[in-house]
């Protein structure tokens, strides 16, 4: 296996706050400091990988028997190889159209990593700098504390450390207020801290990166991502926006629970497509396999290792993540936000991770750089049961004690599911 910079050197203190990187920390090209030092990759035992995949197939069968998702697609990638690909359930339960490997899902907040990656490629190309001040490129940008506004950088918005309260104006976005109006009244919100000093997850403010890139290149954000990422990575079904989703030959409708463990499809909404950099990407599991390989250093012709080190470098502490779910409470000892990615210490190992959710869709992606092993899962319903499967796979790959984080092995749900319709047949697709 190849060597790579692992993101193990923290860019901030281990407390609840993190000091922003001063301008002097960036070199004259605008690059941020590298994430860490050289470290060798390590092999996972082949027998353990095979046992994990067998268990994962069994857990997915149980999920299907319990109607835990309307439809689902998932893949496991190890050392640039797709060792497991699996789809089950329905893209549209009303028509019984199945999920296939090329069925397109909304990615929700997994979209953020595409925004940070394309920004990094433009930084490498000299079009802008990570430490570029927003006031120098966005005439409309203001904060209530104008001294903070004068300090805010491109890295601050992409690293979720602009200094605004969590999810600022998401409620107004959901009430149909246009993005263009919302970013122009950020100066009506009280700052929680100066830029770079604390974590505050954003969708509206994060999406200002689209305006930044247009100002610096004259090219539309979605077109830049298509040119620099989708096309070179051969992500053949990836797109932005509702029209991109619905024009796909196979696309997953969102679903809500119905009677007797059924699922009812409904129309996708526009809301978070309006903040495209934060939540606008659509893609299939086949696309996301290529994305995962690239993020794990397998496509240096598109995403060089030096850029991945920057994107994955821990920068601001996110202590609430340590308590968010049972598996996080049990397995995580540190949690940070990088640039469009979360960085966890999972049972002593570095895990690069993100999750996403919009109405009727859930998504998760995570990988261990040391082992170049990762998992991605997409499903088209609000049920939480699938979200527990990924840490079960992680535990198995790492040789940790087994815990049924998804609740697919307890007897009562199986008895309940047996009273309803028989399980739909899953469609495994193994690729090597």
C-alpha positions in Angstrom: 0.0 0.0 0.0 1.0 3.6 -0.5 2.1 6.1 2.0 0.0 9.2 2.8 -0.2 12.1 5.1 -2.6 11.1 7.9 -4.6 13.8 9.5 -3.3 13.3 13.0 -1.7 16.6 13.8 -4.3 18.9 15.2 -4.6 22.4 14.0 -6.0 23.6 17.3 -6.0 23.0 21.0 -7.9 20.1 22.5 -10.4 22.3 24.3 -13.8 23.5 23.3 -12.5 26.3 21.1 -10.0 26.6 18.3 -7.9 29.5 17.3 -8.2 30.4 13.6 -5.1 29.9 11.5 -3.3 33.3 11.2 -2.4 34.5 7.8 1.2 33.8 8.5 0.3 30.1 8.8 -0.5 29.9 5.1 2.3 29.9 2.6 2.4 32.5 -0.2 0.2 30.4 -2.5 -2.6 30.5 0.1 -2.3 26.8 1.1 -3.1 25.8 4.7 -0.5 23.8 6.7 -0.4 20.1 6.0 -2.6 17.8 8.2 0.2 15.7 9.6 3.4 13.8 9.2 4.2 10.8 6.9 2.7 7.6 8.3 2.5 4.1 6.7 -0.8 2.6 5.8 -1.7 -0.7 7.4 -3.3 -3.8 6.0 -6.5 -5.2 7.4 -6.5 -9.0 7.7 -8.2 -10.5 4.6 -10.1 -13.0 6.7 -11.5 -10.1 8.9 -12.6 -8.2 5.7 -14.4 -11.3 4.4 -16.1 -12.0 7.7 -17.2 -8.4 7.9 -18.7 -8.5 4.5 -20.6 -11.7 5.3 -21.9 -10.1 8.5 -22.9 -6.9 6.7 -24.9 -8.9 4.1 -26.7 -10.7 7.0 -27.4 -7.4 8.8 -28.8 -5.9 5.5 -31.0 -8.9 5.1 -32.4 -8.3 8.6 -32.8 -4.6 7.8 -34.9 -5.5 4.8 -37.0 -8.0 6.7 -37.8 -5.3 9.2 -38.6 -2.7 6.5 -36.0 -0.4 7.9 -35.7 1.6 4.7 -37.8 2.2 1.6 -34.7 1.6 -0.5 -31.0 1.5 0.2 -27.6 1.3 -1.6 -24.3 0.7 0.1 -20.7 -0.1 -0.8 -17.5 -1.0 1.0 -14.2 0.0 -0.6 -10.8 -1.3 0.6 -7.5 -0.2 -1.0 -9.1 1.2 -4.2 -11.3 -1.9 -4.7 -15.1 -2.0 -4.4 -15.2 -5.2 -2.4 -19.0 -5.0 -1.6 -21.9 -3.4 -3.4 -25.5 -4.0 -2.4 -28.9 -2.5 -3.2 -32.3 -3.4 -1.8 -35.8 -2.1 -1.6 -37.5 0.4 -3.8 -36.6 3.6 -5.6 -40.4 4.1 -5.8 -42.5 1.9 -3.6 -45.7 2.9 -5.5 -44.4 1.5 -8.8 -42.1 -1.1 -7.1 -39.2 0.2 -9.2 -36.1 -1.3 -7.5 -33.0 0.5 -6.3 -30.1 -0.4 -8.6 -26.4 0.5 -8.4 -27.1 3.5 -10.7 -30.2 4.8 -8.9 -29.6 8.4 -8.0 -30.2 9.7 -4.5 -30.0 13.2 -3.0 -26.7 13.4 -1.0 -27.8 16.2 1.4 -24.8 17.4 3.4 -22.4 14.9 1.8 -22.4 17.7 -0.9 -20.2 19.9 1.3 -17.1 17.8 0.6 -17.5 18.4 -3.1 -17.6 22.2 -2.4 -14.4 22.0 -0.4 -12.6 19.8 -2.9 -13.3 22.0 -5.9 -12.3 25.1 -3.8 -9.0 23.3 -2.9 -8.3 22.6 -6.6 -8.8 26.3 -7.4 -6.5 27.2 -4.5 -3.9 24.9 -5.9 -4.4 26.6 -9.3 -3.9 30.1 -7.8 -7.5 31.3 -8.3 -7.9 32.1 -4.6 -6.5 31.5 -1.2 -7.8 29.7 1.9 -7.1 32.8 3.9 -8.8 35.2 1.4 -11.0 37.6 3.3 -14.7 37.3 2.3 -15.1 41.1 2.4 -12.5 41.3 -0.4 -14.5 39.2 -2.8 -18.2 39.4 -1.7 -19.4 43.1 -1.6 -22.6 42.0 0.2 -20.9 40.2 3.1 -21.4 41.7 6.5 -21.7 40.5 10.1 -23.2 42.2 13.1 -19.7 42.6 14.4 -17.9 44.2 11.5 -14.5 43.5 13.0 -15.4 39.8 12.7 -16.6 40.3 9.2 -13.3 41.8 8.3 -11.4 38.8 9.6 -13.6 36.0 8.1 -12.0 33.9 5.4 -12.9 31.3 2.8 -11.6 28.6 5.2 -13.8 29.9 8.0 -17.0 29.3 6.0 -15.9 25.9 4.7 -14.7 24.8 8.1 -17.9 25.8 9.9 -16.2 28.3 12.1 -17.6 31.6 10.9 -18.8 32.5 14.4 -22.6 32.3 13.8 -25.1 30.2 15.8 -25.7 26.7 14.5 -27.9 26.4 11.4 -28.4 30.2 11.1 -31.4 30.9 8.9 -32.1 27.3 8.0 -35.6 27.9 9.5 -36.2 30.8 7.1 -34.8 28.8 4.2 -37.4 26.2 5.0 -40.0 28.9 5.1 -39.1 29.6 1.4 -37.0 32.8 1.9 -34.4 33.0 -0.9 -30.8 32.2 -0.2 -29.8 35.6 -1.8 -31.8 37.5 0.8 -30.7 35.4 3.7 -26.9 35.9 3.1 -27.5 39.6 2.9 -28.9 39.8 6.4 -26.3 37.8 8.3 -25.5 41.1 10.0 -28.8 40.9 11.9 -27.5 37.8 13.8 -25.5 38.0 17.0 -22.1 36.4 16.7 -21.3 33.6 19.0 -17.5 34.1 18.7 -15.0 35.7 16.4 -14.3 33.8 13.1 -12.1 30.7 13.7 -12.8 30.6 17.5 -15.7 28.2 17.7 -17.8 25.7 15.7 -21.2 26.5 14.3 -22.7 24.3 11.6 -24.1 26.2 8.6 -25.9 25.6 5.3 -26.7 29.2 4.2 -23.4 30.8 5.1 -21.4 27.7 3.9 -23.0 28.2 0.4 -21.4 31.6 0.0 -18.5 29.6 -1.4 -20.5 29.4 -4.6 -20.5 33.2 -4.8 -16.8 33.3 -4.0 -15.9 30.9 -6.8 -18.1 32.7 -9.4 -16.5 35.9 -8.4 -13.0 34.5 -8.8 -13.5 32.4 -11.9 -16.6 33.7 -13.8 -17.9 30.1 -13.9 -21.0 28.8 -12.2 -20.4 26.6 -9.1 -22.1 23.5 -10.4 -20.2 23.7 -13.7 -16.9 23.9 -11.8 -17.7 20.8 -9.8 -18.8 18.9 -13.0 -15.6 19.9 -14.8 -13.1 19.3 -11.9 -14.7 16.4 -10.1 -17.7 14.6 -11.6 -16.3 14.2 -15.1 -12.7 13.3 -14.3 -13.9 10.8 -11.6 -16.3 9.2 -14.1 -19.3 10.0 -11.8 -21.7 9.4 -14.7 -25.0 10.0 -12.9 -23.9 12.9 -10.6 -25.7 16.2 -10.9 -27.0 19.3 -9.0 -30.6 20.3 -8.4 -34.0 18.8 -8.5 -34.1 18.8 -12.3 -30.8 16.8 -12.3 -32.4 14.3 -9.9 -35.7 13.9 -11.8 -34.1 13.7 -15.2 -32.0 10.6 -14.1 -33.1 7.3 -15.7 -33.4 5.8 -12.2 -33.9 8.1 -9.2 -35.0 7.4 -5.6 -38.2 9.1 -4.5 -38.3 10.2 -0.9 -40.6 8.1 1.3 -42.5 8.5 4.6 -43.8 5.6 6.7 -47.2 4.1 5.9 -49.5 1.6 7.5 -48.3 -2.0 8.1 -44.6 -1.2 7.7 -45.1 0.2 4.2 -43.5 3.2 2.6 -45.3 6.0 0.8 -43.4 8.1 -1.8 -43.7 11.8 -2.0 -42.4 14.6 -4.1 -38.9 15.9 -3.4 -38.7 19.5 -2.3 -36.6 22.3 -3.5 -35.5 23.8 -0.2 -32.0 22.6 0.3 -31.2 22.6 -3.4 -31.3 26.4 -3.1 -28.0 26.1 -1.1 -26.3 23.9 -3.6 -22.8 23.9 -2.2 -24.1 22.7 1.1 -26.7 20.2 0.0 -27.3 20.2 -3.8 -25.5 17.0 -5.1 -27.4 14.0 -6.5 -25.4 10.7 -7.1 -25.7 6.9 -7.3 -23.8 4.4 -5.2 -21.6 3.8 -8.3 -20.6 7.4 -8.3 -20.0 7.4 -4.6 -17.6 4.5 -4.9 -15.4 6.6 -7.1 -15.7 9.5 -4.7 -14.7 7.3 -1.8 -11.7 5.9 -3.7 -10.6 9.5 -4.6 -10.9 10.6 -1.0 -8.8 7.7 0.2 -5.9 8.8 -2.0 -6.7 6.5 -4.9 -7.1 9.2 -7.6 -4.1 11.6 -7.1 -4.6 12.7 -10.8 -7.8 14.4 -9.6 -7.3 15.0 -5.9 -3.7 15.0 -4.9 -2.6 13.8 -1.5 -1.4 17.2 -0.5 -4.9 18.6 -1.0 -6.5 15.7 0.8 -4.3 16.4 3.8 -5.7 19.9 3.9 -9.3 18.9 3.5 -9.1 16.2 6.2 -7.1 18.2 8.8 -8.9 18.6 12.1 -9.4 22.3 12.8 -12.2 23.1 15.2 -13.5 21.0 18.1 -17.1 19.6 17.9 -17.6 18.2 21.4 -21.4 17.7 21.0 -20.6 15.0 18.4 -19.2 12.8 21.2 -22.6 12.5 22.7 -24.9 12.5 19.6 -25.6 8.8 19.4 -24.9 5.6 21.4 -22.1 4.5 19.0 -20.4 7.9 19.2 -20.6 7.9 22.9 -19.0 4.4 23.1 -16.4 4.7 20.3 -15.3 8.4 19.9 -12.7 10.1 22.1 -12.3 13.2 20.0 -14.3 15.0 17.3 -13.4 17.9 15.0 -14.6 19.6 11.8 -12.1 19.9 9.0 -13.2 21.3 5.6 -16.5 19.6 4.6 -15.6 16.6 6.7 -15.8 15.5 10.3 -12.7 13.9 11.9 -13.2 11.5 14.7 -10.9 9.4 16.8 -12.8 6.1 16.7 -11.5 3.5 19.1 -8.1 5.1 18.7 -8.2 5.3 14.9 -8.7 8.4 12.7 -12.1 8.2 11.0 -13.0 10.8 8.3 -16.8 11.0 8.2 -19.9 12.9 7.3 -23.7 12.4 7.3 -26.6 14.1 5.6 -30.3 14.3 5.8 -33.0 16.1 3.9 -36.7 15.3 3.7 -37.0 11.6 2.8 -33.3 11.0 2.3 -30.4 10.0 4.6 -26.7 9.5 3.7 -23.5 8.5 5.4 -19.9 8.1 4.4 -16.8 7.3 6.5 -13.3 5.9 6.0 -10.1 5.1 7.9 -7.2 6.6 6.1 -4.7 4.3 7.8 -6.4 1.2 6.3 -7.8 2.9 3.2 -11.1 1.3 4.0 -14.5 3.0 3.9 -18.2 2.6 3.6 -20.9 4.7 2.0 -24.7 4.3 2.4 -27.6 6.1 0.8 -31.3 5.5 1.6 -34.6 7.2 0.7 -36.6 7.3 3.8 -36.3 8.9 7.2 -35.8 5.7 9.3 -32.7 5.8 11.5 -32.1 2.0 11.6 -29.6 2.0 8.6 -27.4 4.6 10.3 -26.4 2.0 13.0 -25.1 -0.4 10.4 -22.0 1.7 9.4 -20.5 1.6 12.9 -21.1 -2.1 13.1 -19.1 -2.5 9.9 -16.4 -0.2 11.4 -16.3 -2.3 14.6 -15.9 -5.5 12.6 -13.2 -4.2 10.4 -11.2 -3.0 13.4 -11.7 -6.2 15.3 -13.7 -4.5 18.1 -16.4 -6.3 20.2 -19.6 -6.6 18.4 -22.5 -4.3 19.3 -25.9 -4.2 17.5 -25.9 -0.5 17.0 -28.7 -0.7 14.4 -31.0 -2.9 16.4 -31.3 -5.5 13.7 -30.5 -8.5 15.9 -33.1 -8.1 18.7 -35.9 -10.7 18.5 -38.9 -8.5 18.9 -38.7 -6.4 15.7 -38.2 -9.7 13.7 -41.5 -11.1 15.2 -43.3 -7.9 14.4 -42.0 -7.9 10.8 -43.1 -11.5 10.3 -46.7 -10.5 10.8 -46.6 -8.3 7.7 -45.6 -8.9 4.1 -42.5 -11.1 3.3 -39.1 -9.5 2.9 -38.2 -8.2 -0.5 -35.3 -10.0 -2.1 -32.1 -8.0 -1.9 -29.8 -7.6 -4.8 -26.1 -8.0 -3.9 -23.5 -6.8 -6.4 -19.9 -7.8 -5.5 -17.2 -6.2 -7.4 -13.4 -6.7 -7.2 
